[in-house]
Amino acid sequence: MGLFSFIKNAGAKVFGIGKTDAEEAAEAAARKLKQEETASRKLEETITDLQLQVEGLNVFISDDTATITGLAYNQATREKVVLVVGNSNGIATVDDQMTVEHEEPVAQFHTVVSGDTLGKIAKTYYGNAMKYPVIFEANKPMLTHPDKIYPGQVLRIPTLD
């Protein structure tokens, strides 16, 4: 008989079995949107559970970018919220659109590399490894122990008073 050509997705329309490429794409997009909404709500819950004070907090995730809005109590809170969101799996970029109620100096940020310790980081930024508790305290409650940092994690490095 030979080779016959057919319209690939016509069967889904004629017999009601399977799905067209457009239907599959629409369902995949809906699933992705639902996952992003769920991740956004979980991040908002985490921020609230960590007792970071942000009025009108909203986290919106699209692809690998998170946009954060709201009124943070102070600059440290703002930076910690950015770190909670940015250090989450699947987030590559954070668009910080929060405002701050009580202004204070902006901290520096450090991305942890293999072999880093809070002492080494303190030595780099402050010239004194024994200042590592300053960095530890600045990153609470995200850090629970000074030795529990990992490569790729971003840390706040506040200015010394």
Contact map, one row per residue, 1 for C-alpha under 8 A:
11100000000000000000000000000000000000000000000000000000000000000000000000000000000000000000000000000000000000000000000000000000000000000000000000000000000000000
11110000000000000000000000000000000000000000000000000000000000000000000000000000000000000000000000000000000000000000000000000000000000000000000000000000000000000
11111000000000000000000000000000000000000000000000000000000000000000000000000000000000000000000000000000000000000000000000000000000000000000000000000000000000000
01111100000000000000000000000000000000000000000000000000000000000000000000000000000000000000000000000000000000000000000000000000000000000000000000000000000000000
00111110000000000000000000000000000000000000000000000000000000000000000000000000000000000000000000000000000000000000000000000000000000000000000000000000000000000
00011111010000000000000000000000000000000000000000000000000000000000000000000000000000000000000000000000000000000000000000000000000000000000000000000000000000000
00001111110000000000000000000000000000000000000000000000000000000000000000000000000000000000000000000000000000000000000000000000000000000000000000000000000000000
00000111111000000000000000000000000000000000000000000000000000000000000000000000000000000000000000000000000000000000000000000000000000000000000000000000000000000
00000011111110000011100000000000000000000000000000000000000000000000000000000000000000000000000000000000000000000000000000000000000000000000000000000000000000000
00000111111111000001000000000000000000000000000000000000000000000000000000000000000000000000000000000000000000000000000000000000000000000000000000000000000000000
00000001111111111100000000000000000000000000000000000000000000000000000000000000000000000000000000000000000000000000000000000000000000000000000000000000000000000
00000000111111111111000000000000000000000000000000000000000000000000000000000000000000000000000000000000000000000000000000000000000000000000000000000000000000000
00000000111111111011000000000000000000000000000000000000000000000000000000000000000000000000000000000000000000000000000000000000000000000000000000000000000000000
00000000011111110000000000000000000000000000000000000000000000000000000000000000000000000000000000000000000000000000000000000000000000000000000000000000000000000
00000000001111111000000000000000000000000000000000000000000000000000000000000000000000000000000000000000000000000000000000000000000000000000000000000000000000000
00000000001111111110000000000000000000000000000000000000000000000000000000000000000000000000000000000000000000000000000000000000000000000000000000000000000000000
00000000001110111110000000000000000000000000000000000000000000000000000000000000000000000000000000000000000000000000000000000000000000000000000000000000000000000
00000000001100011111000000000000000000000000000000000000000000000000000000000000000000000000000000000000000000000000000000000000000000000000000000000000000000000
00000000100110011111111100000000000000000000000000000000000000000000000000000000000000000000000000000000000000000000000000000000000000000000000000000000000000000
00000000110110000111111100000000000000000000000000000000000000000000000000000000000000000000000000000000000000000000000000000000000000000000000000000000000000000
00000000100000000011111110000000000000000000000000000000000000000000000000000000000000000000000000000000000000000000000000000000000000000000000000000000000000000
00000000000000000011111111000000000000000000000000000000000000000000000000000000000000000000000000000000000000000000000000000000000000000000000000000000000000000
00000000000000000011111111100000000000000000000000000000000000000000000000000000000000000000000000000000000000000000000000000000000000000000000000000000000000000
00000000000000000011111111110000000000000000000000000000000000000000000000000000000000000000000000000000000000000000000000000000000000000000000000000000000000000
00000000000000000000111111111000000000000000000000000000000000000000000000000000000000000000000000000000000000000000000000000000000000000000000000000000000000000
00000000000000000000011111111100000000000000000000000000000000000000000000000000000000000000000000000000000000000000000000000000000000000000000000000000000000000
00000000000000000000001111111110000000000000000000000000000000000000000000000000000000000000000000000000000000000000000000000000000000000000000000000000000000000
00000000000000000000000111111111000000000000000000000000000000000000000000000000000000000000000000000000000000000000000000000000000000000000000000000000000000000
00000000000000000000000011111111100000000000000000000000000000000000000000000000000000000000000000000000000000000000000000000000000000000000000000000000000000000
00000000000000000000000001111111110000000000000000000000000000000000000000000000000000000000000000000000000000000000000000000000000000000000000000000000000000000
00000000000000000000000000111111111000000000000000000000000000000000000000000000000000000000000000000000000000000000000000000000000000000000000000000000000000000
00000000000000000000000000011111111100000000000000000000000000000000000000000000000000000000000000000000000000000000000000000000000000000000000000000000000000000
00000000000000000000000000001111111110000000000000000000000000000000000000000000000000000000000000000000000000000000000000000000000000000000000000000000000000000
00000000000000000000000000000111111111000000000000000000000000000000000000000000000000000000000000000000000000000000000000000000000000000000000000000000000000000
00000000000000000000000000000011111111100000000000000000000000000000000000000000000000000000000000000000000000000000000000000000000000000000000000000000000000000
00000000000000000000000000000001111111110000000000000000000111100000000000000000000000000000000000000000000000000000000000000000000000000000000000000000000000000
00000000000000000000000000000000111111111000000000000000000110000000000000000000000000000000000000000000000000000000000000000000000000000000000000000000000000000
00000000000000000000000000000000011111111100000000000000000000000000000000000000000000000000000000000000000000000000000000000000000000000000000000000000000000000
00000000000000000000000000000000001111111110000000000000000010000000000000000000000000000000000000000000000000000000000000000000000000000000000000000000000000000
00000000000000000000000000000000000111111111000000000000001110000000000000000000000000000000000000000000000000000000000000000000000000000000000000000000000000000
00000000000000000000000000000000000011111111100000000000001000000000000000000000000000000000000000000000000000000000000000000000000000000000000000000000000000000
00000000000000000000000000000000000001111111110000000000000000000000000000000000000000000000000000000000000000000000000000000000000000000000000000000000000000000
00000000000000000000000000000000000000111111111000000000001000000000000000000000000110000000000000000000000000000000000000000000000000000000000000000000000000000
00000000000000000000000000000000000000011111111100000000111000000000000000000000000000000000000000000000000000000000000000000000000000000000000000000000000000000
00000000000000000000000000000000000000001111111110000000000000000000000000000000000000000000000000000000000000000000000000000000000000000000000000000000000000000
00000000000000000000000000000000000000000111111111000000000000000000000000000000000000000000000000000000000000000000000000000000000000000000000000000000000000000
00000000000000000000000000000000000000000011111111110000000000000000000000000000100100000000000000000000000000000000000000000000000000000000000000000000000000000
00000000000000000000000000000000000000000001111111111000000000000000000000000000000000000000000000000000000000000000000000000000000000000000000000000000000000000
00000000000000000000000000000000000000000000111111110000000000000000000000000000000000000000000000000000000000000000000000000000000000000000000000000000000000000
00000000000000000000000000000000000000000000011111110000000000000000000000000000000000000000000000000000000000000000000000000000000000000000100000000000000000000
00000000000000000000000000000000000000000000001111111000000000000000000000000000000000000000000000000000000000000000000000000000000000000000000000000000000000000
00000000000000000000000000000000000000000000001111111100000000000000000000001001100000000000000000000000000000000000000000000000000000000000000000000000000000000
00000000000000000000000000000000000000000000000100111110000000000000000110001000000000000000000000000000000000000000000000000000000000000000000000000000000000000
00000000000000000000000000000000000000000000000000011111100000000000011110001100000000000000000000000000000000000000000000000000000000000000000000000000000000000
00000000000000000000000000000000000000000000000000001111100000000000011110000000000000000000000000000000000000000000000000000000000000000000000000000000000000000
00000000000000000000000000000000000000000000000000000111110000000000111000000000000000000000000000000000000000000000000000000000000000000000000000000000000000000
00000000000000000000000000000000000000000001000000000111111000000001111000000000000000000000000000000000000000000000000000000000000000000000000000000000000000000
00000000000000000000000000000000000000000001000000000001111100000011110000000000000000000000000000000000000000000000000000000000000000000000000000000000000000000
00000000000000000000000000000000000000011011000000000000111110000111100000000000000000000000000000000000000000000000000000000000000000000000000000000000000000000
00000000000000000000000000000000000110010000000000000000011111000111000000000000000000000000000000000000000000000000000000000000000000000000000000000000000000000
00000000000000000000000000000000000110110000000000000000001111111110000000000000000000000000000000000000000000000000000000000000000000000000000000000000000000000
00000000000000000000000000000000000100000000000000000000000111111100000000000000000000000000000000000000000000000000000000000000000000000000000000000000000000000
00000000000000000000000000000000000100000000000000000000000011111000000000000000000000000000000000000000000000000000000000000000000000000000000000000000000000000
00000000000000000000000000000000000000000000000000000000000011111100000000000000000000000111100000000000000000000000000000000000000000000000000000000000000000000
00000000000000000000000000000000000000000000000000000000000011111110000000000000000000000011111000000000000000000000000000000000000000000000000000000000000000000
00000000000000000000000000000000000000000000000000000000001111011111000000000000000011000010111000000000000000000000000000000000000000000000000000000000000000000
00000000000000000000000000000000000000000000000000000000011110001111100000000000000000000000011110000000000000000000000000000000000000000000000000000000000000000
00000000000000000000000000000000000000000000000000000000111100000111110000000000010000000000011111000000000000000000000000000000000000000000000000000000000000000
00000000000000000000000000000000000000000000000000000001111000000011111000000000000000000000000111100000000000000000000000000000000000000000000000000000000000000
00000000000000000000000000000000000000000000000000000111110000000001111100000000000000000000000011100000000000000000000000000000000000000000000000000000000000000
00000000000000000000000000000000000000000000000000000111100000000000111110000000000000000000000001111000000000000000000000000000000000000000000000000000000000000
00000000000000000000000000000000000000000000000000001110000000000000011111101100000000000000000001111000000000000000000000000000000000000000000000000000000000000
00000000000000000000000000000000000000000000000000001110000000000000001111101100000000000000000000011100000000000000000000000000000000000000000000000000000000000
00000000000000000000000000000000000000000000000000000000000000000000000111111100000000000000000000011111000000000000000000000000000000000000000000000000000000000
00000000000000000000000000000000000000000000000000000000000000000000000111111110000000000000000000010111110000000000000000000000000000000000000000000000000000000
00000000000000000000000000000000000000000000000000000000000000000000000001111111000000000000000000000001011000000000000000000000000000000100000000000000000000000
00000000000000000000000000000000000000000000000000011100000000000000000111111111100000000000000000000000000000000000000000000000000000000000000000000000000000000
00000000000000000000000000000000000000000000000000000100000000000000000111111111110000000000000001010000000000000000000000000000000000000000000000000000000000000
00000000000000000000000000000000000000000000000000000000000000000000000000111111111000000000000000000000001000000000000000000000000000000000000000000000000100000
00000000000000000000000000000000000000000000000000010000000000000000000000011111111100000000000000000000000000000000000000000000000000000010000000000000000100000
00000000000000000000000000000000000000000000001000010000000000000000000000001111111110000000000000000000000000000000000000000000000000000000000000000000000000000
00000000000000000000000000000000000000000000000000000000000000000001000000000111111111000000010100000000000000000000000000000000000000000000000000000000000000000
00000000000000000000000000000000000000000000000000000000000000000000000000000011111111100000000000000000000000000000000000000000000000000000000000000000011100000
00000000000000000000000000000000000000000010001000000000000000000000000000000001111111110000000000000000000000000000000000000000000000000000010000000000000000000
00000000000000000000000000000000000000000010000000000000000000000100000000000000111111110010010000000000000000000000000000000000000000000000000000000000000000000
00000000000000000000000000000000000000000000000000000000000000000100000000000000011111110011110000000000000000000000000000000000000000000000000000000000010000000
00000000000000000000000000000000000000000000000000000000000000000000000000000000001111111010000000000000000000000000000000000000000000000000000000000000110000000
00000000000000000000000000000000000000000000000000000000000000000000000000000000000111111110000000000000000000000000000000000000000000000000000000000000000000000
00000000000000000000000000000000000000000000000000000000000000000000000000000000000000111110000000000000000000000000000000000000000000000000000000000000000000000
00000000000000000000000000000000000000000000000000000000000000010000000000000000000000011111000000000000000000000000000000000000000000000000000000000000000000000
00000000000000000000000000000000000000000000000000000000000000011100000000000000000011111111110000000000000000000000000000000000000000000000000000000000000000000
00000000000000000000000000000000000000000000000000000000000000011000000000000000000001000111110000000000000000000000000000000000000000000000000000000000000000000
00000000000000000000000000000000000000000000000000000000000000011100000000000000000001000011111000000000000000000000000000000000000000000000000000000000000000000
00000000000000000000000000000000000000000000000000000000000000001111000000000000010011000011111100000000000000000000000000000000000000000000000000000000000000000
00000000000000000000000000000000000000000000000000000000000000001111000000000000000000000000111110000000000000000000000000000000000000000000000000000000000000000
00000000000000000000000000000000000000000000000000000000000000000011100000000000010000000000011111000000000000000000000000000000000000000000000000000000000000000
00000000000000000000000000000000000000000000000000000000000000000011110000000000000000000000001111100000000000000000000000000000000000000000000000000000000000000
00000000000000000000000000000000000000000000000000000000000000000001111100000100000000000000000111110000000000000000000000000000000000000000000000000000000000000
00000000000000000000000000000000000000000000000000000000000000000000111100000000000000000000000011111000000000000000000000000000000000000000000000000000000000000
00000000000000000000000000000000000000000000000000000000000000000000001111100100000000000000000001111110000000000000000000000000000000000000000000000000000000000
00000000000000000000000000000000000000000000000000000000000000000000001111000000000000000000000000111110000000000000000000000000000000000000000000000000000000000
00000000000000000000000000000000000000000000000000000000000000000000000011100000000000000000000000011111000000000000000000000000000000000000000000000000000000000
00000000000000000000000000000000000000000000000000000000000000000000000001100000000000000000000000011111100000000000000000000000000000000000000000000000000000000
00000000000000000000000000000000000000000000000000000000000000000000000001110000000000000000000000000111110000000000000000000000000000000000000000000000000000000
00000000000000000000000000000000000000000000000000000000000000000000000000100000000000000000000000000011111000000000000000000000000000000000000000000000000000100
00000000000000000000000000000000000000000000000000000000000000000000000000110000000000000000000000000001111100000000000000000000000000000000000000000000000001100
00000000000000000000000000000000000000000000000000000000000000000000000000010010000000000000000000000000111110000000000000000000000000000000000000000000000111100
00000000000000000000000000000000000000000000000000000000000000000000000000000000000000000000000000000000011111000000000000000000000000000000000000000000000111100
00000000000000000000000000000000000000000000000000000000000000000000000000000000000000000000000000000000001111100000000000000000000000000000000000000000011110000
00000000000000000000000000000000000000000000000000000000000000000000000000000000000000000000000000000000000111110000000000000000000000000000000000000000011110000
00000000000000000000000000000000000000000000000000000000000000000000000000000000000000000000000000000000000011111000000000000000000000000000000000000011111000000
00000000000000000000000000000000000000000000000000000000000000000000000000000000000000000000000000000000000001111101000000000000000000000000000000001111111000000
00000000000000000000000000000000000000000000000000000000000000000000000000000000000000000000000000000000000000111111000000000000000000000000000000000111000000000
00000000000000000000000000000000000000000000000000000000000000000000000000000000000000000000000000000000000000011111000000000000000000000000000000000110000000000
00000000000000000000000000000000000000000000000000000000000000000000000000000000000000000000000000000000000000001111100000000000000000000000000000000000000000000
00000000000000000000000000000000000000000000000000000000000000000000000000000000000000000000000000000000000000011111110110000000000000000000000000000010000000000
00000000000000000000000000000000000000000000000000000000000000000000000000000000000000000000000000000000000000000011111110000000000000000000000000101000000000000
00000000000000000000000000000000000000000000000000000000000000000000000000000000000000000000000000000000000000000001111111000000100110110000000001100000000000000
00000000000000000000000000000000000000000000000000000000000000000000000000000000000000000000000000000000000000000000111111100001111100000000000000000000000000000
00000000000000000000000000000000000000000000000000000000000000000000000000000000000000000000000000000000000000000001111111110000100000000000000000000000000000000
00000000000000000000000000000000000000000000000000000000000000000000000000000000000000000000000000000000000000000001111111111000100100000000000000000000000000000
00000000000000000000000000000000000000000000000000000000000000000000000000000000000000000000000000000000000000000000011111111111111100100000000000000000000000000
00000000000000000000000000000000000000000000000000000000000000000000000000000000000000000000000000000000000000000000001111111111111000000000000000000000000000000
00000000000000000000000000000000000000000000000000000000000000000000000000000000000000000000000000000000000000000000000111111111100000000000000000000000000000000
00000000000000000000000000000000000000000000000000000000000000000000000000000000000000000000000000000000000000000000000011111110000000000000000000000000000010000
00000000000000000000000000000000000000000000000000000000000000000000000000000000000000000000000000000000000000000000000001111111101000000000000000000000000000000
00000000000000000000000000000000000000000000000000000000000000000000000000000000000000000000000000000000000000000000000001111111100000000000000000000000000000000
00000000000000000000000000000000000000000000000000000000000000000000000000000000000000000000000000000000000000000000001001110111111000000000000000000000000000000
00000000000000000000000000000000000000000000000000000000000000000000000000000000000000000000000000000000000000000000011111110111111100000000000000000000000000000
00000000000000000000000000000000000000000000000000000000000000000000000000000000000000000000000000000000000000000000001001100001111110000000000000000000000000000
00000000000000000000000000000000000000000000000000000000000000000000000000000000000000000000000000000000000000000000001001100101111111100000000000000000000000000
00000000000000000000000000000000000000000000000000000000000000000000000000000000000000000000000000000000000000000000011011000000111111110000000000000000000000000
00000000000000000000000000000000000000000000000000000000000000000000000000000000000000000000000000000000000000000000010000000000011111111000000001000000000000000
00000000000000000000000000000000000000000000000000000000000000000000000000000000000000000000000000000000000000000000000000000000001111111100000000000000000001000
00000000000000000000000000000000000000000000000000000000000000000000000000000000000000000000000000000000000000000000010001000000001111111110000000000000001111000
00000000000000000000000000000000000000000000000000000000000000000000000000000000000000000000000000000000000000000000010000000000000111111111001011000000000000000
00000000000000000000000000000000000000000000000000000000000000000000000000000000000000000000000000000000000000000000000000000000000011111111000000000000000000000
00000000000000000000000000000000000000000000000000000000000000000000000000010000000000000000000000000000000000000000000000000000000001111111000000000000000111000
00000000000000000000000000000000000000000000000000000000000000000000000000000001000000000000000000000000000000000000000000000000000000111111111000000000001100000
00000000000000000000000000000000000000000000000000000000000000000000000000000000000000000000000000000000000000000000000000000000000000011111111100000000000000000
00000000000000000000000000000000000000000000000001000000000000000000000000000000000000000000000000000000000000000000000000000000000000000011111100000000000000000
00000000000000000000000000000000000000000000000000000000000000000000000000000000000100000000000000000000000000000000000000000000000000000011111100000000000000000
00000000000000000000000000000000000000000000000000000000000000000000000000000000000000000000000000000000000000000000000000000000000000010011111111011000000000000
00000000000000000000000000000000000000000000000000000000000000000000000000000000000000000000000000000000000000000000000000000000000000000001111111010000000000000
00000000000000000000000000000000000000000000000000000000000000000000000000000000000000000000000000000000000000000000000000000000000000010000001111110000000000000
00000000000000000000000000000000000000000000000000000000000000000000000000000000000000000000000000000000000000000000010000000000000010010000001111111000000000000
00000000000000000000000000000000000000000000000000000000000000000000000000000000000000000000000000000000000000000000110000000000000000000000000011111000000000000
00000000000000000000000000000000000000000000000000000000000000000000000000000000000000000000000000000000000000000000000000000000000000000000001111111100000000000
00000000000000000000000000000000000000000000000000000000000000000000000000000000000000000000000000000000000000010000100000000000000000000000001001111110100000000
00000000000000000000000000000000000000000000000000000000000000000000000000000000000000000000000000000000000000011100000000000000000000000000000000011111100000000
00000000000000000000000000000000000000000000000000000000000000000000000000000000000000000000000000000000000000111101000000000000000000000000000000001111100000000
00000000000000000000000000000000000000000000000000000000000000000000000000000000000000000000000000000000000000111000000000000000000000000000000000000111110000000
00000000000000000000000000000000000000000000000000000000000000000000000000000000000000100000000000000000000000110000000000000000000000000000000000001111111000000
00000000000000000000000000000000000000000000000000000000000000000000000000000000001001100000000000000000000011110000000000000000000000000000000000000001111100000
00000000000000000000000000000000000000000000000000000000000000000000000000000000001000000000000000000000000011110000000000000000000000100010000000000000111110000
00000000000000000000000000000000000000000000000000000000000000000000000000000011001000000000000000000000001111000000000000000000000000100110000000000000011111000
00000000000000000000000000000000000000000000000000000000000000000000000000000000000000000000000000000000001111000000000000001000000000100100000000000000001111100
00000000000000000000000000000000000000000000000000000000000000000000000000000000000000000000000000000000011100000000000000000000000001100100000000000000000111110
00000000000000000000000000000000000000000000000000000000000000000000000000000000000000000000000000000000111100000000000000000000000000000000000000000000000011111
00000000000000000000000000000000000000000000000000000000000000000000000000000000000000000000000000000000000000000000000000000000000000000000000000000000000001111
00000000000000000000000000000000000000000000000000000000000000000000000000000000000000000000000000000000000000000000000000000000000000000000000000000000000000111
